[in-house]
């Protein structure tokens, strides 16, 4: 079975550096964006706006 909410909270961490030589596959980016749209919002207004950055210089 998957991770429960308490385990997820205990295992979370901030990432402050990234391996820019590795690309995130487009399919994974799309799946993550689809999941992000399912997050709750105040008043169910869902004001989501996402920006996918592919270039390090940005």
Rosetta silent file (secondary structure, phi, psi, omega in degrees, C-alpha in Angstrom):
SEQUENCE: XXXXXXXXXXXXXXXXXXXXXXXXXXXXXXXXXXXXXXXXXXXXXXXXXXXXXXXXXX
SCORE:     score description
SCORE:     0.000 S_00000001
   1 L     0.000  158.313 -177.653    0.000    0.000    0.000 S_00000001
   2 L   -71.537  176.677 -179.488    1.091    3.615   -0.532 S_00000001
   3 L   -72.534  136.917  176.152    2.541    6.032    1.949 S_00000001
   4 L   -83.391  169.463 -172.954    0.137    7.512    4.526 S_00000001
   5 H   -62.412  -37.087 -179.697   -0.093   11.250    5.118 S_00000001
   6 H   -68.503  -40.629  177.042    1.985   11.197    8.318 S_00000001
   7 H   -63.850  -40.946  178.261    4.781    9.237    6.671 S_00000001
   8 H   -62.196  -41.330  179.535    4.739   11.673    3.743 S_00000001
   9 H   -66.578  -38.123  179.962    5.000   14.624    6.136 S_00000001
  10 H   -70.136  -32.017 -174.414    7.898   13.011    8.022 S_00000001
  11 H   -93.762   -4.142 -177.882    9.836   12.185    4.843 S_00000001
  12 L   -69.553  152.813  176.669    9.402   15.514    3.031 S_00000001
  13 L  -157.002  160.162  178.340   12.425   17.714    2.444 S_00000001
  14 L   -91.454  139.105  177.030   13.427   20.799    0.509 S_00000001
  15 L  -104.638  121.415 -175.992   15.605   20.432   -2.566 S_00000001
  16 L  -109.815   -8.304  175.672   18.031   23.313   -2.963 S_00000001
  17 L  -139.773  149.974 -174.787   20.178   22.029   -5.802 S_00000001
  18 L  -130.679  148.782  175.057   19.272   20.195   -8.958 S_00000001
  19 L   -85.808   96.492 -175.595   21.111   18.000  -11.438 S_00000001
  20 L   -71.976   -7.248  178.129   20.583   20.110  -14.552 S_00000001
  21 L   -80.911  -12.934 -179.709   22.080   17.401  -16.761 S_00000001
  22 L  -100.927  130.106  178.369   18.975   15.249  -16.215 S_00000001
  23 L   -97.418  143.036  175.454   15.793   16.057  -18.123 S_00000001
  24 L   -86.841  124.166 -178.978   12.330   15.333  -16.767 S_00000001
  25 L   -58.610  142.236 -178.853   10.371   13.341  -19.372 S_00000001
  26 H   -55.409  -38.818 -179.763    7.451   15.242  -20.922 S_00000001
  27 H   -61.711  -39.030  179.691    5.022   12.471  -19.907 S_00000001
  28 H   -69.529  -40.743  177.362    6.009   12.901  -16.244 S_00000001
  29 H   -59.571  -45.602  179.973    5.632   16.692  -16.417 S_00000001
  30 H   -62.976  -41.602  179.123    2.140   16.266  -17.874 S_00000001
  31 H   -64.589  -42.356  178.511    1.184   13.723  -15.199 S_00000001
  32 H   -63.194  -41.148  178.175    2.446   16.025  -12.421 S_00000001
  33 H   -65.470  -40.583  176.942    0.483   18.955  -13.849 S_00000001
  34 H   -60.415  -43.361  179.186   -2.658   16.812  -14.079 S_00000001
  35 H   -67.179  -39.345 -179.933   -2.230   15.802  -10.417 S_00000001
  36 H   -61.629  -34.009  179.516   -1.539   19.390   -9.339 S_00000001
  37 L   -68.163  -16.341  179.621   -4.869   20.455  -10.838 S_00000001
  38 L   -86.022   -6.850 -178.948   -6.609   18.047   -8.455 S_00000001
  39 L   -65.180  146.110  179.059   -5.339   19.914   -5.364 S_00000001
  40 L   -68.452  156.333  176.585   -8.005   21.627   -3.265 S_00000001
  41 L  -140.723  155.642  179.673   -8.466   25.384   -3.438 S_00000001
  42 H   -61.656  127.716  179.000  -10.319   27.950   -1.335 S_00000001
  43 H    67.336   11.859 -179.429  -13.919   28.155   -2.472 S_00000001
  44 H    55.323   33.489 -178.605  -13.137   25.534   -5.126 S_00000001
  45 L   -82.342  -18.614  177.088  -12.139   28.346   -7.512 S_00000001
  46 L    46.047   66.161 -176.957   -9.086   26.429   -8.784 S_00000001
  47 L   -85.618   39.702 -171.110   -6.988   29.451   -9.814 S_00000001
  48 L   -70.238  138.490  169.536   -4.115   27.299  -11.078 S_00000001
  49 L  -142.156  128.091 -178.240   -1.414   28.662  -13.338 S_00000001
  50 L  -123.401  145.528  175.645    1.693   26.621  -14.013 S_00000001
  51 L  -126.925  123.547  177.265    4.940   27.486  -15.745 S_00000001
  52 L  -100.100  118.870 -179.044    7.267   24.713  -16.904 S_00000001
  53 L  -101.555  123.708 -178.701   10.854   25.928  -17.148 S_00000001
  54 L  -107.396  -16.856 -176.103   13.105   23.879  -19.416 S_00000001
  55 L  -113.073  131.872 -177.663   16.156   26.146  -19.680 S_00000001
  56 L   -61.873  -32.127 -176.919   18.519   26.827  -16.768 S_00000001
  57 L   -69.785  -16.115  177.884   19.140   30.406  -17.861 S_00000001
  58 L   -75.639    0.000    0.000   15.474   31.251  -17.255 S_00000001
